[in-house]
Amino acid sequence: MLRSSNPILSKRDAFTPAAPQYGQPPRGSATYGPGFGPGAGLGPHPGQRGYGDPYGQAPVQAPEGRMTFDDVVTKTTTTMGVLVAFAALAWNFIPESLYFPGMILSGLVGFVVVMVVSFRRVVSPPMVLAYAAIEGIFIGLISKVFENVYPGIVAQAVVATFFAAGATLLAYKVFNIRVTAKFQKIVLISTLAFAAFMLVNFIFSLFTGTPGLRGGIVGPISPLALGISAIAIVLAVLNLVLDFDYIERGVQMGAPASESWRGAFGLTVTMVWLYVEMLRLISYIRR
């Protein structure tokens, strides 16, 4: 069974071919159509055959299609499109007085939605699109705040984000990177530890009214803040490697088509994280 260390993509049975929940019986199990086997039938009484069914066989539900790279690309484009659309709406229509409350609220709600989607056994496309909309509001607001202080920084961060993602994908394919169990474990533990650190830093800054260890949008910066941003970008890139590996193996193993949404979701979450870190790092450099 294929599993990923990416917390967003690590779902049990997600990529198990011929799993029972995808409309197919377990391999090697005995199967009978209605009308076959002990006391089976299609009519209202046991053993009675239904009308229009001379062979006594029930209609068989068409199996779900299989995940393809085109599916993942299409759904990722859709998810990112929703995110960009809501980011544009937030950028243009939310008043400046609501920037920081809006960022805090959308960030927290987005985090909750990520947890809900991640722990669901079957991926929910509406929840994925809801995450994209909520996170779009967060991205639109934080981008506007940084753009007001550092004109042109949003374009720089977007270019840097897609360059980093493209370079990661190119390296993954050209150098034929293989994700080992040890690599997965290191990335997973590091990502969870970093997330816990960021949560503590966020709570600290909220209660103390200070920018915390990462510094504010303006003002002096410390080597520690630069180091934290560098570590965050490296972790985001490594999570992209896990995403690419998970999607590639899912296609090879014939994962259900619905899992394309999970692949798109994982890529979107990682790309959002990478963009925010690029935004912050470029602001440090421009100071």
C-alpha positions, 0 to 999 in steps of 0.5 A: 500500500502506498502512503506519503509522509506529507500530512496532507496526502497521508491517507490510508487506502488512498492508493490501494488498487482494487480496494473494497471502498472503490466499488470492487470486491477484495481480490480473491473473495467469492462474489455472487450476483443477485440470483446466484448463491444461497437464497439470492434473487432479484425479485421481492422474494428470495430466489425470484428473478426480476423482470427484464433480467433473464440471467438473474444478474444485477446491474453492475456499477461502473468502476471509478476511473483512474487517477492521471497526471492530466486530472491532477493538473486540471484540478490543481489549476481549478483550485489555484484559480479559486484561490487567486480569484478570492485573493483578488477580491480580498485585495480590492474590496476588503478595507484596510482596517480589516486587514489584520483581523481578516488575516488572523481569521482566514488563517485560523479557519484555513488551518481548520479546513486543512485538518478536516480535509486531511483526516477525511477518508474520502476527499471532498472536492467542495472542502478543497475548494472551500480551503482555496477560497479561504486561503485566497482571502488570507493570501490577498490580504497578506500580499496587500500588506507587504505590497504597500510597504515594499512595492513590487514584492508580490510579483517577485514572490510569485516568480520566486515561488513558481521558479522554486517549484519548477526547479524542484520538479525538474530536479525530481525528474532529471535526477530521478529522485527516489523518496525513501522511508528515511527521507519521508520520516525526516521531512515529516518530523521536521515539518511537524516540529516547524509547524509547532514552533510557528504556532507557539511563536504566533500565540506568543506574538498575539499575547505580547503584542510583539512580532515574535522571533520572525520580526515584523513587516518593517523594522530591523531583522535578526540572523535568527529570522533569516535562518527561520525563513531559509529553513521554512523554504527548504522544508516547503521544497522538500514537501513538494518532492513528497507531493510529486512522488506521491502523485507519480506513484498514485498514477502508476498504481491506478489510484481512483480518479477522486484522489486527483483532488487530494493531490491537487489539495496537497500541492496547493497547500505546499505552494501557499506555504512556499509563497508566504515564505518567499514573501517574507524572505524577500522583505528581509532582503529588501530591507 
